[in-house]
Amino acid sequence: MHHDLIDGVPVIWTETPGPLEATLMFGCGLQDETFRTLGVTHLVEHLAMSTLPRLHFEHNASVSLTLTDFTCTGRPEQVVDFLARVCTALTDLPLERIEKEAGVLAAEGSGAADPVTAELLSIRYGTQGLGLASFNGPGADRIPQDAVRDTVARHFHAGNAVLALTGPPPQDLRLPLAPGPRTTRTPHPAARTTRSSWHRADVPGPGLLFSCDLNDQTMLLAAHVLSQRLTDTVRHEHGLSYDVGGSAVFVGPGRGERSIQLDVREGQEKRVAELLWQEALRLATEEPTEAELAEEREGAREFLTDPRTADLEVAERAADLLLGETHLDAQTKLALQAEVTPAQVREAFAAAMETALLLVPCEVEQLLLARPDGSALPAGGCSERSSLPAGSQYRPPLLARARSGAARKVRLVVNADGAWWQDEEGRIHGFPYTEVVGVEVHEAGRILQGLGNCFVPVAPELFSGLGPAIATIDAAVPEALRYPVSALRATG
């Protein structure tokens, strides 16, 4: 692995067969946004790429939870031209194209994580940082232009970039980015949900999330053993699922989240969720076999020593440099894995299970599961309140209450401190104004989004006589957090 410095940008490269591959990384992603500016990094990426002419070689750009990448593969002169054009665009974005690129983003509709992992992150962290992964936000056409300028100034400069190459840098390679100091990433917000619990959401299948150090090779082996056991049980033995997937999410140096998610045959959501938890519980209480660990070590060796993964190694090293994470090369990983014992796997996974979040599709109404210590696994929710607070109370329209017994349970309370509501099932949702991260403004209503992955619909179709409530909310919530309904949202 080789290191250079070009125009203030670190360049990490290794020689591999084939055309030259380049990845220009910036240390910013979805986790660096707020609910109010959600999508701004993706908009910056689109604006930069919109300046490129038609190119007849492979190129792309993407925004993940933690990084923004501009990539290309081609002859050295093509790589040089692509990188120069991208860097130049980032110093002078075509802001007049914001409206058009906002529409393109709405059509693209991509996410920074798979839907199950995204929802689990939102449960863990709330509507901030990595927890923004499951939200659409106000809409790309509601991102303030000042937020675009600020994002470029803070993140898209030479001090916050690294270039990864699969060959030596061409002699005429230039990276004309604006100068900037080495960026110090703000520590990620603390988790709001740290104890094991189960949750329901509109997701395609069950998933499990647990906190750990991503460099911990014991936990990596544990995750692989669990995935293989689930494949054997849920897919091969019961025929209830096709795919067992997994994700690793960087939170900070020495901090991360690992997720496991399964697709599911229709009508079998509850059974697959139970099998997922059952296998996780077994790994936390019983040691894996030596044969299981040997199988996973061999799989890791095959992958990490394959010459075709050299491009992944150089990209990982570049990402670790940007994120401030300790980099482990392939040989170090394999050496650490060779020392792991079955007892260590069980102990490490048992500790991680204390943080485990189990997510199930909405079709699953109830689960009766236990933690490793035998206590009941509790159901999670967005509010710990068991009753509505005092304050001005609003009810559904009289006709709705006459037609539906469930509607008669629904209440909205707005007071000087915040807004809360009770749904048809009697559950309480809400938060103080200090936790409001966005307010969608409707002609005769408001939708409040809270920090704790929760919302309050102050809507005339749900509640009567909302004039005083809206006045109270508008007086309490800063204007910068209010925005009109996106014009890109589908209606009708």
Secondary structure, DSSP 8 states (H G I E B T S, - for coil): -EEEEETTEEEEE---SSSEEEEEEES--GGGS-STTTTHHHHHHHHHHTT----SSEEEEEE-SS-EEEEEEE-HHHHHHHHHHHHHHHHS--GGGHHHHHHHHHHH---SS-HHHHHHHHHHH-SSGGGGGG--TT-GGGS-HHHHHHHHHHHSSGGGEEEEESS---TT-------------------S--S-EEEEES-SS-EEEEEE-TT-HHHHHHHHHHHHHHIIIIIIIT---S-EEEEEEEEETTEEEEEEEE---TT-HHHHHHHHHHHHHHHHHS---HHHHHHHHHHHHHHHT-GGGHHHHHHHHHHHHHHT-----HHHHHHHHHT--HHHHHHHHHHHHTT-EEEEETT------B-TTS-B--B--S---SS--SSEEE---HHHHHH-TTGGG-EEEE-SSEEEEE-TTS-EEEEEGGGEEEEEEETTEEEEEETTTEEEEE-TTTSS--HHHHHHHHHHS-GGGEEE--TTS---
